[in-house]
Amino acid sequence: DVKVTQSSRYLVKRTGEKVFLECVQDMDHENMFWYRQDPGLGLRLIYFSYDVKMKEKGDIPEGYSVSREKKERFSLILESASTNQTSMYLCASSLRREGSRDTQYFGPGTRLTVL
Amino acid sequence: SQQGEEDPQALSIQEGENATMNCSYKTSINNLQWYRQNSGRGLVHLILIRSNEREKHSGRLRVTLDTSKKSSSLLITASRAADTASYFCATRPAGANNLFFGTGTRLTVIP
């Protein structure tokens, strides 16, 4: 089974802090994604990566950056956390972008609270 | 927005009944997927249907796709209390790099 793990289930940070959210997948997937999930808004894509050292902006990249130095690890960085970044953050990975390999596998999520 | 939109937003049924959720989308797609999310957890993939398919089954799940109406439905037969979760449709629009998720249907199955 594919396993996607996230470094923390719950995280509390203060406004202005730099925050790192880590995601690791163990199935040699090419693609990795970071979403945030907010009530009534569904999942919104922040950033994604199709290969090591590659990144592309999603729908809401402002206030975030990412790093993918190794294929299995995709990090989301909040350079200066703000209260409007309080949310559930979900990481996902997939093997390919076409056909049945388009399935995304999700981690358990990190609930971040910024005070 | 290219998001799928699920309908209804919330659904409450008795155990043993069937549950039907609908998804509508706006652009032509390569595929449509359904995911399930238990409260406070990550999403789990249920089923993928390609744009050239009309119906697909997996266990108690049946998915239909009508590309002319840009809509899909997810049917869960003989529901169980353990089916209580939120269900999301996700579309991959033709030419797009990503999946677009809807806001979900919250299903409650009452024992």
Chai-1 contact restraints between the chains, C-beta under 6 A:
chainA,res_idxA,chainB,res_idxB,connection_type,confidence,min_distance_angstrom,max_distance_angstrom,comment,restraint_id
A,G42,B,F101,contact,1.0,0.0,6.0,A-B,restraint_1
A,G42,B,G102,contact,1.0,0.0,6.0,A-B,restraint_2
A,G42,B,T103,contact,1.0,0.0,6.0,A-B,restraint_3
A,L43,B,F101,contact,1.0,0.0,6.0,A-B,restraint_4
A,L45,B,N98,contact,1.0,0.0,6.0,A-B,restraint_5
A,L90,B,G42,contact,1.0,0.0,6.0,A-B,restraint_6
A,S100,B,L48,contact,1.0,0.0,6.0,A-B,restraint_7
A,T103,B,H45,contact,1.0,0.0,6.0,A-B,restraint_8
A,F106,B,G42,contact,1.0,0.0,6.0,A-B,restraint_9
A,F106,B,L43,contact,1.0,0.0,6.0,A-B,restraint_10
A,G107,B,G42,contact,1.0,0.0,6.0,A-B,restraint_11
A,P108,B,R41,contact,1.0,0.0,6.0,A-B,restraint_12
A,P108,B,G42,contact,1.0,0.0,6.0,A-B,restraint_13
A,G109,B,G42,contact,1.0,0.0,6.0,A-B,restraint_14
